[in-house]
């Protein structure tokens, strides 16, 4: 049996089986042998901060790779020196960090932590991030814009600052992150389509929420009740406005905050109205609208159309999940619909 060909983005410095940055290597922002220059360049992407060489300079070379997926920034940073990074305070985003190589001693949310290939930290907006990095340390950083996160959750939250990458609950998030950073086709789709980027953003956010402990500063409690029970005229009108907006913009990237703004209500009010009137969330309604759009296109049987193209155009970044949702809703696979149209 012939050995599998090595990926063009494989990094021999990353241990086999470890989390690898993959396609981020194709998004290098800079390389520099000057620590002040590195600080200035990183500040343009993240925020102003302080850098300090803790030992006599070794002539190391800094670099940064970075790409955005909606409201999420993904990157790697290496200084090549024993370096202290001081960000005080972290601005309007949640900062997630662990090490691809080397290690770091970190202070996040006033909590001392060790960061390496299996452990990292999450720093909340307004908190201090202080890290002493080993000379061989390469950080993986993930920036979650606060407003983007709240547009998905409908309320402010704070993640637990200790990140354990070996937690079973985090493996789905880690696997999705690895897929995004190792699949050229998926990365190209995300960069080419704002709606696919928004769906990938949403998936990464909700997988992280499912896997990383967090606290809700403003709990959202909606009691389970039958659809329509207790719904007043104002809530029914709110739902009608929201659905009309989704129908008009189903082919665009939409978040909860966008739909709530179009309906003229807060995210919390929108969620409660949908629960009372339709017994489902606005995003479930949007998914069903997009499935209907996809079915219409597949049944039209346009020349050269493919299931994958229809899925991406209608906002489904993952073909297998699209096919599963399609079958559950319509009782047949999307490929069966397309074949019948031919």
Order of alpha helices (4+ residues) and beta strands (2+ residues): beta-alpha-beta-beta-beta-beta-beta-beta-beta-beta-beta-beta-alpha-beta-beta-alpha-alpha-alpha-beta-alpha-alpha-alpha-alpha-alpha-alpha-alpha
